[in-house]
Amino acid sequence: MLVCSFTTTILHDIYMNKTIKWLDSICRCFICLLMLIYGLVKVFHGQFYTDYYWKDIPLGQLDGVKLVWSLYSYSPVYETPLGLIEVSIGLLVFFKRTTRLGVLLFLPIIINLLTINIIFSIGALPIVVSLWVAGIILFFINFKSYKNYFLQQKIEETLVVPPKHTNLIPNLAVMFVGVGLAALLIHSNKFRIKQDVAIKGPWVAEGYPEIKKIYFGKGYTCVVQDSDDSLFFGNYQTNLNKTITVEIKDIRLHWENLPYSINHDTLFINKDGKKLILLKKNLYN
């Protein structure tokens, strides 16, 4: 009876140890992957972008996403170090030697992101909650070490463990996948927010009663503001032969392959033998 009980206890301990090891590895890889992806996207300025018409909307009418993105994109310098911090923390969590330190740095950041997502309804709540759960799991897996270090003052138990033999191939595979997914996301964002730099930005229409302003934005999107300050969304396309196509379905605005020219801050569009004049507002970039 004692032998059976002893054997059962040993098997249970072995099973639990393997389960904890697998859980530890999954959580570390998951956090590292997402931190690499979102961090690298920020480093290459691929996440925080704003549409030009946002800046003409009264502050009280902006939703949570527009408010947060406008704040974060105000200074391009801010986005790069923020991305580098996320990449660094992701790598700290991933490598077993620095996991404990990485988790302590990761949890305050993810709690802040969780709060922002809840308050401002950003839309990334499922991902952020998943990251938070993974961080909490790693925290409790290493809770004994934290307790010894912070409460019992055992100097020999540190937040950075001595290096051990690690399997290089899985580590490289995780980082390769993370960098690859980040590269795809960066490429997608850059392609999606591609724009014609010559006509990008807000323009004030003259001699065109139906249009007050027109915004040529990222991703070849076009926004028209009418005389009542209502906004209508569509798309535009320019060609090498200096023609422009604009399609705004809600107000039945359709310009197809109209010749245009730019002189300083004035855009001339030839429509029905007449020149539509658009004056650029230089209040912001």
Long-range contacts (C-beta under 8 A, 24 or more apart in sequence): 20-141, 23-137, 23-141, 24-99, 24-138, 24-141, 26-134, 27-134, 27-135, 27-137, 27-138, 28-93, 28-94, 28-96, 28-99, 28-138, 29-94, 29-174, 30-130, 30-131, 30-134, 31-90, 31-93, 31-94, 31-106, 31-131, 31-134, 31-135, 31-138, 32-90, 32-91, 32-93, 32-94, 32-174, 32-175, 32-178, 33-90, 33-174, 33-177, 33-178, 33-181, 34-90, 34-127, 34-131, 35-86, 35-87, 35-89, 35-90, 35-91, 35-93, 35-106, 36-87, 36-90, 36-91, 36-175, 36-178, 36-179, 36-181, 36-182, 37-178, 37-181, 37-182, 37-185, 38-83, 38-86, 38-182, 39-83, 39-84, 39-85, 39-86, 39-87, 39-88, 39-90, 39-182, 40-83, 40-87, 40-179, 40-182, 40-183, 40-186, 41-83, 41-182, 41-185, 41-186, 41-189, 42-79, 42-80, 42-82, 42-83, 42-86, 43-79, 43-80, 43-83, 43-84, 43-87, 44-83, 44-186, 45-76, 45-79, 45-80, 46-185, 46-186, 46-189, 46-190, 47-79, 47-189, 48-72, 48-73, 48-79, 49-73, 49-189, 49-193, 49-218, 51-215, 51-217, 51-218, 51-221, 51-223, 52-200, 52-201, 52-202, 52-215, 52-216, 52-217, 52-223, 52-284, 53-202, 53-213, 53-215, 53-217, 53-223, 53-225, 53-231, 55-202, 55-283, 55-284, 56-202, 56-213, 56-225, 63-121, 64-119, 64-120, 64-121, 64-122, 65-120, 65-121, 65-122, 65-123, 67-120, 68-116, 68-120, 68-122, 85-109, 90-178, 93-138, 94-171, 94-174, 94-175, 95-166, 95-171, 96-161, 96-164, 96-166, 97-160, 97-161, 97-162, 97-163, 97-164, 98-160, 99-138, 99-142, 100-142, 100-145, 100-146, 100-159, 100-160, 100-161, 101-159, 101-160, 103-135, 103-138, 103-139, 103-142, 104-146, 104-159, 106-135, 107-132, 107-135, 107-136, 107-139, 110-135, 192-218, 192-219, 193-218, 193-219, 194-218, 194-219, 194-220, 195-219, 195-220, 196-220, 196-236, 196-238, 198-238, 198-262, 199-238, 199-244, 199-260, 199-262, 199-267, 201-280, 201-281, 201-285, 202-280, 202-281, 203-267, 203-278, 203-279, 203-280, 203-281, 204-278, 204-279, 204-280, 204-281, 205-276, 205-277, 205-278, 206-277, 206-278, 206-279, 207-276, 207-277, 208-276, 210-251, 210-253, 211-253, 213-281, 214-246, 214-278, 222-246, 222-247, 222-248, 224-248, 224-251, 224-253, 226-251, 244-269
